[in-house]
Amino acid sequence: MVFALLAAADVAASATGSSRGERRAELTAKFDDVLLGVAETDGPSAARREELIATAQDGILKGEFRLVPGSAGMFRAAAEAGVHFESLGLILGARTVSLGRMQLRAAAARLELEGDLLEDLRAGLSASIWGLDLAAPRSRDPWNAFGRATLDWPQRWELGWWASREIGPVSLTPSGSLSQAPTSMEARGALGIEVQIGPAKLRAEGGAARLFDARMWLFDLTGAIALALQ
């Protein structure tokens, strides 16, 4: 029965690694307007943890829920709900993260705009703002300690952009963002390359981020494959 369900789904897998030593692997299956998935993350100061993913869409309404159910001592629940029109999206979100004596509560709002600039060029803009509340033992840098232990790096606001151009079977997607974390301003740029080969879609993306207050660079690389099995 499981194989019969997968045969009617679009299956995707991805893996990400960063120069900070963090790793993430994700597997999802999409059935019509419902997507189910699992993910696994770990890092130098973070134990390996499993995450459950579920999203659903009905017309212009879309919701997403992610859960780390106490894996390696950490509980994380995050939910988003929004309306998505052809070129406009408004999304509200909330999450809570608990690990030992550290607990984060956050609420967010995000506005997304996208549209066709040329016949083969599509682009988008986004603006996000978060309300953050971190309860943690007193230390020199509690936000950094929380991020390293949970791999959850909170931000107060973010402005982002992306563009996508089709060149035959290849799609190029440059993107960038500017954000303010509790301890540092961050600028990030990335380039994604996607190729369609029969029922398979292959994607690779490399990114670089500059943390201005910490005066350091971070790099990440993602590889992904999606298969339309229907």
Secondary structure, DSSP 8 states (H G I E B T S, - for coil): -HHHHHHTSEEEEEEEEETTS-EEEEEEEEETTEEEEEEEEEETTEEEEEEEEEEEEETTEEEEEEEEEEETTEEEEEEEEEEE-SSEEEEEEEEEEEETTEEEEEEEEEEEEEEEEETTEEEEEEEEEEEEEEE----S-HHHHHHHHHS----SEEEEEEEEEEETTEEEEEEEEEEE-SS-EEEEEEEEEEEEETTEEEEEEEEEEEETTTTEEEEEEEEEEEEE--
